[in-house]
Each structure stands twice: as C-alpha cells, then as structure tokens.
C-alpha cells in the first residue's frame, strides 16, 4: 500500500520550483494569488527566474533547489512550476531519504511525469498529476482543473463520472494508478523510474506528437512488457497530434487500440486529464483506483 502525504491545511507552506524549462516570477503571479486565496504560504524557489539556455538554471542548480524543498519539513507540498524538458537530467542527483521519512505532495504533469513515476516506483509514495503554476491564470480560479486539485489537496476526494466515448472498451478494474505523459514514460523505459506494471491501471496522455511516434511508443511499451499485465488503461488528452505528408492512416486513439487489441482489460478514452486548458483534472498517481467503463459513462474513483 502506498504512503499518502497529509492533507493541506490553512497556513501551510508550499514550494514552487522549476525542474525543467525556465520561468519568470511574473509568470507565477496568478498562481501565487490563487495559493494565497487558499490560505497557503507560497515559497518561491531559487530556480524561478534562473536561466541556462532553455533550462531554469543548470542541472545542479535545479536539483539543489528541489532538494531543499524535499528536505524541508516545513514545506507541505511542492509544485513543479512548469514542464518543457529537463526533469530527467536531475532525477539521479536527488536524495529522497528525508522525503520518504516526511512525505509531502509533489504536483505536476507532462515533463514532471519523471518525478511522479520515479517516486512511485522507488518509494511507494502518492503524488498528484495536476495543473501547474504556469497554467494558472486569474480567470482560471474556478476551472475544473483548479477545483479538482484543491479537492485532492484539502479533502482527499477524487471520484468522477465522465462521458462515454465510442472507442471505449467496457469492464471494471481495480489497481494502483501509474503513468502520465506517454513520451516521458517511453523515455524512462529500462530505468528504475518505470517499474513493474503488473496489476496496475495505466494512464497516458500526450501533446504535439506525430501519429507514427504514438505507434512507436506504444509498440515499445508493449515489447517491454508494460501493457500485457495491466488491469486497465485510461487515455487522457491527445492534444495537437500531427501526421506526415504520407498519412499514417489511423487516429491516435485507433493506434492505441490497435496496440492493445490482444488484451481484454477495460479502456477509457477522452478522459479530460493532460494538456487541455481549464479541464486538466487532477488524479493521484500511486493511489488504489477503481475504473468502471460502462456503455453510457466512465467512473474513476480514488
């Protein structure tokens, strides 16, 4: 059973750190207002405003900044400020020994899938796949993405009913939820950041990918044994997919279904999680999850 960090309460301190692409303090202004409206105390990391080419400072600087928040017992949650690319460059520099003694929420998606997956497979601690500060705007304070994140952080509540999708495969499954960004998971194959998927429910989403690469990644996951023993598959947003001049001939959803046609686990497509503005609904990586795919709806309960 996974370890669950404590729920947040008023007055808690939270950290904001850039593990990947650079970001300015100005780009965080709306999220800081949001967190203050939740009666939280945002602590801004030294990586915010730092710069080395496209990164938020050097690998060593970003790792040191995240390490500070992992180790600081007064910090109750750590928000990855944004995605991009770079978290994988620092993951092996981090020491999680104090973090495992005093677990706290780590929140992010996209490139920070590295962090979420690594923490689950190595330390069995729950994390949150959810909206990041870069995504928060002043008029987003009551979006589904923000509301779902707040409920998990303050109430632990996460049961949702979603619309049917024509390609769904009916059935029921129960298992700990793993996954995140498909491209990032593909890049983690063969490492200790992406372990045994047996009896798990896998979640995938992606952005700005070519259709043939969706097929390549699904083929790789299957050949690595990551699909054959899962209990269920949740497919989130597949946003801004591209095709070549010579068409691949299938949609991203059709490609995924083709790669799992030999298995009989339930599949839920078009779940609003991932790269979709205002609708990126939070979910808990590592938590026991019930997936029910019916003819007219999908129920996901954590």
N, C-alpha and C positions, 0 to 999 in steps of 0.2 A: 504493500500500500504506500502511495506517495505521501510525502510530508507536505503539509499545507501551511503557508505563511499566515500570520494573524491578519484578520480584517483591519482595515484602516479605521481610525477614529479621529475626531476633530483635534487639531493641534499637532498631528503627526508631521514629521519632516519627510520630504521625498526628494530624491536626487534626480537631476536631469543631466544626462551625459551623452556625448556623441561618440558612438563606437565605430562609425563609418565615415560618411561624407560630411564635409564641413557645413556649419550652420551658424548664423549670427544670432546674437541676443535679441535683435529686433524681430526675427522670425519666430521667436518664442513668446512674444508679448501676449498674444491671445491665450495661449495655454497657461501662462503664469496667472493671468486674470481668472481663468477657469479654476485652477487649483486653489487659488486664494478664496474663490467663492465657495469651494468645498471645505473651507476652514483648514486647509493644509498649508504647510510652510515649504515652498519650493527652495531647494538649494541648488544653485547653478554650478555645474562642473567647469573645470578649467579648460576642458576640450571645447566648450562653447565659445566660438569666436576664434579658436585656434585654426591654423591653416598650414598645410603642406601639400601642395598641388591640389588634388580634389579632396584630400582627407582632412579631418578635423584634428590636425597636428600629426606628428609622427606616430608610428605604431606604438612605440614606447610611451609616448605621452598619453595616447588614448587608453592604453592598458593601465597605466598608473592612475588615471582619473577614474576609470571604472573600478579598479581595485580599492580605491578609497571608499567608494560608496558600498561595495560589497562588504568591506570590513567594519564600517562604522555602524555600531549597534543603534545609534540614534536615528538612522535612516530606515524608514519602514517600507519604502518602495523605491525602485529605480526605473525611471522612464528612459528608454533609448530615444534620443531626440528625433532621429530620422533614420532612413535606410540609405540606399545607394549601394556602396560596396566597401568592405573593409573589416567587418567584424571577424571574419575567418583569419585575418592576419594577426589578430591579437589573442585569440581564444586560448592558445597554448602558453601564453605569457601569464595567465591568470592563476591565482591561488584561491581555491574555493573553500579552504579549510575553515575559516571563520564564518563564512556564509552558510556552510552546512550546519554549524552549531547554532546559528541565529538566522534562519531563512527569512527572506523578505521577498516581496513581489518584484519580479522583473517583467517589464511590459514592453512589447514591441512586435513588429511583424516585418515581412519582407527580408531584408538582409539580416536583421537580428534573429531570424529563424535559427541561425548558427548558435546563438546563445541559448535560446529556448530548448532546442534539441539536445545540445551538449549537457545542459543542466539536468534534463530529464534522464537521459541515458547513463549519466555518470553518477548523479547524486539523488535521483528519485524525488525531486522537489518540483512542485507545481509552479508554472509560470503562466503569464497571460499573453495570448496572441490578440493584440488590440491596437487601437488607434494611437498614434504617436504625436508628440507636440507639434511637429511640422505640419500635421494635417488639421490642426485645430484653428478655426477662425472665429471671430467674435460672434458671428451669426450661427455658429455650429453648436452652441452650448446645450441645445436640447435635441441634437440629432440622435438617431438610433445608435450610432457608433459611440457617442459620448455617454448616453444613458446606460447602455449595456455594460460599458466599462465601469461606470460608477457603481452599478448594482453588484458586480462581482467584487469590487474592492471593498465596499462598505457593508454589503449584505450577504455576499457569497451566493447570491441567487443567479441561476442560469438555466432556465428552461424556456424553450422557444418552439413555436409552431411555424413552419414555413410552407409556402405554396408548392403544389405538385409541379413536376417537370416531366415532359413527355418521355425522356430517356431514363428516368429513374428505374431502379430495379427493387422491387418490393422485398420486405423482410425485416427482421428485428435482429439487433446485435447489441452486445454489451462488452465494453473493454476500455482500457485507458486510452485517452486521445493523444495521438502524436502527430507530428508533421508541421506544415507551414508552407512556405514558398517552394514550389516544385524545383525551380532552378537551383536554389540553395541546397535542398535535400540531395539533389543529383550530385552537387559538388562535394557533399560530405560522405558519399559512398566510400566504403573501405576504411573510414576513420572511426574513432571511438565516439564521435559526435552523432552517429546514426547507427544505433544498435539493432537488437533483435526485435522484429515487428510482430512476432507470433502472438495471436490473441489480442492485438491492439486494433483500435479504429484509426485509420489513417485519414488525415485531412490534407488536401493540396489546393493551392491557388497559384496564379501567376499573372505576369504583366509583360506586355511588349515582347512577345516571343514569336518566332516563326513556327508554323504548324509542323514542319518536319522535325523541329527541335523538340516539340512536345512529344512526338513519337519516339525520338531518340532517347529522351529522358525516361519515358515510361518503359521502353524496352530495357534500358539499363537497370531500372528498379526491379523489373521482373527477373532479369537474368541474375541479379544479386540476391534474389530470394526475398525481396521486401514485400511482395504482393501476395504470394501464394497462401500464407497462413494468417492474413489479417481477418478480422471479424466483420469489418465494414469499411466503406470508402465514402468520405464526404468531399465533394468537389465544390470549392468556393468560386470566387470570381475569376474568370479567364478573360482579362481585360486587354483590349487593343492587340489582338492576335494578328499576325501578318502571314501572307502567302507569297510564294515565288511567282515569277513570270509563267513558269510551267506549274499549274496548280497542284497542290498535294492531293486534292480530291476528297478530303474529309474535313469536317469541322473539328475543333479542338475536343469537343465532347465526344464526337464519334471516334476520334483517335484513342481517347482514354478508354472508351467502352470496348474498342477492338482489342486493346491490350489486356483486358481483364475478362474476355469472353469465356475463358476456360474455367473461371471461378464462379461460385454461386453466392457470394456474400452480397448483402444489400448495398445499393449505391444511391446516393442523393446528390443530384446536380443542382447548379444555380443557387447555392446557399449564399446569402449576402455576407460573405466574410472575405476580406482581402482588399485589393486595390479598387475600391469603389467609394467615392466621396460620400460622406454622411451615413453610409449604410454598412460600414465595416464593423460588424457586430463582434464583440469580444467573446472569446472562448478560452477555456483553461486547458493548457497543454499538461498532460500527466494525470488529469482527473478521470475517474471512472465515469464513463459516458454511456447513456442509453440512446441508441439510434433506432427509430421506428419509421420505416418508409412504407406508407400506405398508398392506396390508389389515388386518394384525393389530397394528401398532405404528408409532410415530414415533421416528425417530432424529435428534437435533440434535447436531452436532459442531462445536466451535470450536477 
